[in-house]
Amino acid sequence: MPSATTESRKLKVIMDTNAFFVPLQFRIGLPSELDRLLRRSFEMVLLSPVKRELITLANRRSPSTKKKAEYALKIAEKCTYIDMKSSHSMPTDDAIVSAAKDWKAAVFTNDRQLRKRLRDISVPVIYVRQKSRLEIDGMI
């Protein structure tokens, strides 16, 4: 059983909505590729606004979008879920930026605007590079 100090040293990786589509879109295994990239203990974190976005996508009429979103929700089940009650009226990107800043966590996103916002406040960002592997921008 891990000790409290081991648990507190785990790097939190906040997952953006688009990060859950990476395995389908680029055929990249999330836990194994994050393991390779980070070389340390980590936990994937699912924020409530991101889960709401995934559920909204799963309820779309397009069979393709629905199928991909349902798969993404299955991946999301492996994450630590954080209910951000104060973020119900907050846009998802704002909730991610706020949580990353407060927790000193990394963020996994392919969204260019969000990546820029995070880098401007020195938050490490994980993203897909050359459609084949994950890369990190910033210091952990």
MIVEX-525012 format. One line per 2 residues: number of its first residue (from 1); their letters; for each residue x, y, z of N, C-alpha, C. Coordinates in steps of 0.02 Angstrom, whole numbers, plus 50000, padded with zeros to 5 digits. Layout:
# residues N
NUM) A) X Y Z X Y Z X Y Z ~ ...
//
This chain:
# residues 140
1) MP) 50042 49941 50000 50000 50000 50000 50044 50062 50000 ~ 50033 50110 49954 50075 50170 49951 50065 50213 50013
3) SA) 50118 50245 50033 50114 50289 50091 50085 50356 50071 ~ 50067 50396 50120 50038 50463 50107 50088 50507 50070
5) TT) 50153 50499 50086 50203 50541 50052 50209 50521 49979 ~ 50203 50455 49964 50205 50433 49894 50145 50461 49856
7) ES) 50087 50457 49887 50026 50482 49855 50030 50557 49842 ~ 50058 50594 49889 50061 50667 49880 50112 50687 49827
9) RK) 50159 50642 49811 50209 50658 49760 50185 50641 49690 ~ 50129 50608 49685 50102 50591 49619 50087 50656 49581
11) LK) 50109 50658 49520 50095 50715 49478 50024 50710 49453 ~ 49985 50763 49463 49917 50765 49436 49921 50788 49363
13) VI) 49889 50750 49319 49885 50769 49249 49811 50781 49233 ~ 49793 50844 49226 49724 50862 49211 49712 50849 49137
15) MD) 49660 50811 49124 49644 50791 49056 49592 50838 49025 ~ 49609 50867 48968 49560 50907 48931 49516 50860 48890
17) TN) 49460 50882 48868 49413 50841 48830 49447 50807 48771 ~ 49486 50845 48733 49517 50816 48672 49569 50763 48688
19) AF) 49597 50762 48748 49647 50712 48767 49616 50641 48767 ~ 49552 50636 48782 49520 50571 48785 49508 50541 48716
21) FV) 49516 50581 48663 49507 50557 48595 49573 50536 48563 ~ 49628 50549 48597 49695 50533 48570 49703 50458 48553
23) PL) 49682 50412 48597 49691 50341 48579 49656 50322 48514 ~ 49597 50349 48501 49561 50334 48439 49590 50371 48379
25) QF) 49606 50434 48389 49629 50476 48334 49700 50460 48312 ~ 49745 50447 48360 49816 50439 48344 49843 50370 48363
27) RI) 49801 50327 48391 49822 50260 48413 49881 50263 48462 ~ 49873 50307 48511 49923 50315 48564 49891 50291 48629
29) GL) 49922 50244 48662 49897 50219 48726 49912 50270 48781 ~ 49861 50296 48813 49871 50349 48862 49914 50330 48922
31) PS) 49895 50281 48962 49937 50269 49022 50009 50251 49004 ~ 50018 50208 48954 50087 50187 48938 50129 50244 48909
33) EL) 50099 50285 48867 50137 50341 48838 50150 50395 48890 ~ 50103 50407 48935 50115 50455 48990 50171 50429 49035
35) DR) 50170 50364 49047 50223 50332 49087 50292 50344 49055 ~ 50296 50332 48989 50359 50342 48953 50382 50415 48957
37) LL) 50335 50460 48948 50351 50531 48946 50371 50559 49015 ~ 50332 50542 49065 50341 50573 49131 50393 50538 49175
39) RR) 50399 50472 49167 50447 50433 49207 50440 50446 49281 ~ 50378 50451 49304 50363 50459 49375 50291 50441 49388
41) SF) 50274 50436 49450 50206 50419 49470 50159 50477 49453 ~ 50102 50461 49423 50054 50513 49404 49984 50487 49412
43) EM) 49936 50533 49413 49866 50515 49411 49831 50559 49360 ~ 49791 50528 49318 49752 50565 49269 49690 50592 49305
45) VL) 49677 50657 49296 49622 50689 49331 49568 50712 49282 ~ 49506 50694 49298 49449 50714 49258 49409 50765 49298
47) LS) 49406 50827 49273 49367 50879 49305 49294 50875 49283 ~ 49248 50894 49327 49177 50889 49311 49157 50926 49247
49) PV) 49186 50986 49231 49166 51018 49168 49187 50978 49106 ~ 49243 50943 49111 49266 50901 49055 49219 50841 49047
51) KR) 49199 50811 49103 49152 50755 49100 49086 50778 49069 ~ 49063 50837 49088 49001 50864 49058 49007 50871 48982
53) EL) 49065 50894 48959 49076 50900 48886 49074 50831 48852 ~ 49105 50782 48883 49106 50715 48855 49035 50686 48852
55) IT) 48996 50697 48904 48927 50672 48906 48886 50707 48852 ~ 48895 50772 48843 48860 50810 48791 48876 50781 48722
57) LA) 48940 50766 48710 48961 50737 48646 48931 50667 48637 ~ 48926 50628 48691 48898 50561 48686 48823 50562 48671
59) NR) 48791 50618 48684 48719 50624 48671 48704 50656 48604 ~ 48754 50667 48563 48744 50696 48496 48710 50646 48450
61) RS) 48681 50672 48397 48646 50629 48349 48695 50592 48303 ~ 48751 50622 48288 48799 50590 48243 48825 50525 48273
63) PS) 48813 50469 48239 48835 50404 48266 48911 50401 48277 ~ 48949 50432 48233 49022 50432 48239 49044 50469 48302
65) TK) 49018 50529 48312 49036 50569 48371 49014 50534 48434 ~ 48954 50507 48432 48926 50472 48490 48971 50413 48510
67) KK) 48990 50373 48461 49031 50314 48474 49099 50333 48503 ~ 49131 50385 48474 49196 50408 48498 49190 50435 48569
69) AE) 49137 50473 48583 49128 50503 48649 49114 50449 48702 ~ 49077 50397 48683 49064 50342 48729 49129 50306 48747
71) YA) 49172 50297 48697 49238 50267 48709 49280 50312 48755 ~ 49278 50377 48741 49314 50425 48783 49291 50422 48855
73) LK) 49226 50414 48865 49199 50409 48933 49224 50346 48969 ~ 49235 50293 48931 49262 50231 48961 49334 50243 48985
75) IA) 49372 50280 48945 49441 50297 48965 49438 50342 49027 ~ 49391 50388 49027 49384 50436 49083 49370 50401 49149
77) EK) 49340 50342 49146 49326 50305 49208 49389 50286 49245 ~ 49446 50284 49210 49510 50267 49241 49542 50326 49276
79) CT) 49511 50384 49270 49539 50445 49300 49511 50457 49369 ~ 49547 50498 49406 49521 50523 49470 49472 50579 49455
81) YI) 49410 50572 49476 49359 50621 49461 49358 50675 49514 ~ 49358 50738 49493 49354 50795 49539 49292 50836 49520
83) DM) 49245 50840 49567 49185 50880 49556 49200 50952 49576 ~ 49202 50995 49527 49217 51066 49539 49151 51104 49543
85) KS) 49121 51103 49601 49055 51134 49610 49054 51208 49591 ~ 49109 51242 49605 49112 51314 49591 49119 51329 49516
87) SH) 49130 51277 49476 49144 51289 49405 49084 51278 49360 ~ 49024 51268 49388 48966 51253 49347 48951 51306 49295
89) SM) 48963 51369 49310 48950 51422 49262 49014 51443 49225 ~ 49070 51414 49244 49135 51432 49216 49148 51391 49152
91) PT) 49175 51422 49100 49195 51384 49040 49247 51331 49059 ~ 49247 51275 49024 49291 51218 49039 49364 51239 49040
93) DD) 49386 51277 48990 49456 51298 48989 49475 51338 49050 ~ 49430 51382 49073 49444 51422 49133 49451 51377 49194
95) AI) 49409 51326 49199 49412 51279 49255 49478 51241 49254 ~ 49501 51221 49195 49564 51185 49188 49622 51230 49209
97) VS) 49623 51291 49184 49677 51338 49201 49679 51350 49276 ~ 49621 51361 49306 49617 51374 49378 49643 51315 49419
99) AA) 49620 51255 49401 49641 51195 49438 49716 51182 49429 ~ 49741 51189 49368 49812 51177 49355 49856 51225 49395
101) KD) 49834 51287 49397 49872 51338 49434 49871 51323 49509 ~ 49812 51308 49536 49805 51295 49608 49842 51233 49630
103) WK) 49839 51180 49590 49868 51116 49609 49939 51106 49584 ~ 49965 51153 49545 50031 51146 49514 50033 51080 49475
105) AA) 49982 51070 49434 49973 51009 49395 49991 51020 49322 ~ 50006 50966 49287 50016 50969 49215 49946 50962 49182
107) VF) 49942 50983 49120 49879 50977 49083 49893 50942 49016 ~ 49850 50894 48999 49855 50859 48935 49801 50888 48890
109) TN) 49823 50925 48839 49776 50955 48791 49810 50964 48724 ~ 49770 50962 48671 49794 50979 48604 49766 51045 48580
111) DR) 49729 51079 48622 49698 51143 48606 49752 51198 48608 ~ 49765 51228 48551 49820 51278 48547 49809 51338 48591
113) QL) 49748 51364 48593 49734 51423 48634 49743 51407 48708 ~ 49719 51349 48729 49727 51329 48799 49800 51317 48815
115) RK) 49837 51285 48770 49908 51274 48780 49944 51340 48792 ~ 49928 51390 48752 49960 51456 48759 49944 51487 48827
117) RL) 49881 51485 48846 49860 51512 48911 49899 51479 48968 ~ 49905 51413 48964 49940 51376 49016 50014 51391 49017
119) RD) 50044 51395 48959 50116 51411 48956 50130 51482 48981 ~ 50083 51528 48970 50091 51596 48994 50095 51600 49070
121) IS) 50066 51550 49104 50069 51549 49178 50114 51492 49203 ~ 50158 51468 49159 50209 51418 49175 50181 51350 49198
123) VP) 50126 51329 49167 50098 51263 49181 50124 51215 49128 ~ 50153 51158 49147 50176 51109 49098 50117 51081 49058
125) VI) 50127 51075 48992 50074 51052 48947 50098 50991 48909 ~ 50056 50939 48910 50069 50878 48873 50025 50880 48811
127) YV) 50053 50862 48753 50015 50865 48691 50042 50813 48642 ~ 50005 50801 48588 50026 50753 48538 50074 50786 48490
129) RQ) 50129 50752 48477 50181 50777 48432 50187 50731 48372 ~ 50186 50758 48313 50194 50721 48250 50145 50662 48244
131) KS) 50087 50669 48273 50033 50619 48270 50055 50550 48292 ~ 50110 50545 48330 50135 50479 48348 50158 50471 48420
133) RL) 50168 50526 48456 50193 50521 48525 50173 50583 48565 ~ 50179 50576 48630 50164 50633 48674 50229 50671 48688
135) EI) 50220 50736 48696 50276 50781 48711 50255 50825 48768 ~ 50303 50851 48806 50286 50897 48860 50322 50963 48849
137) DG) 50286 51017 48861 50313 51084 48855 50312 51114 48925 ~ 50371 51125 48953 50375 51153 49021 50408 51104 49069
139) MI) 50425 51129 49127 50460 51090 49178 50409 51061 49228 ~ 50423 50998 49247 50380 50967 49298 50417 50966 49363
//
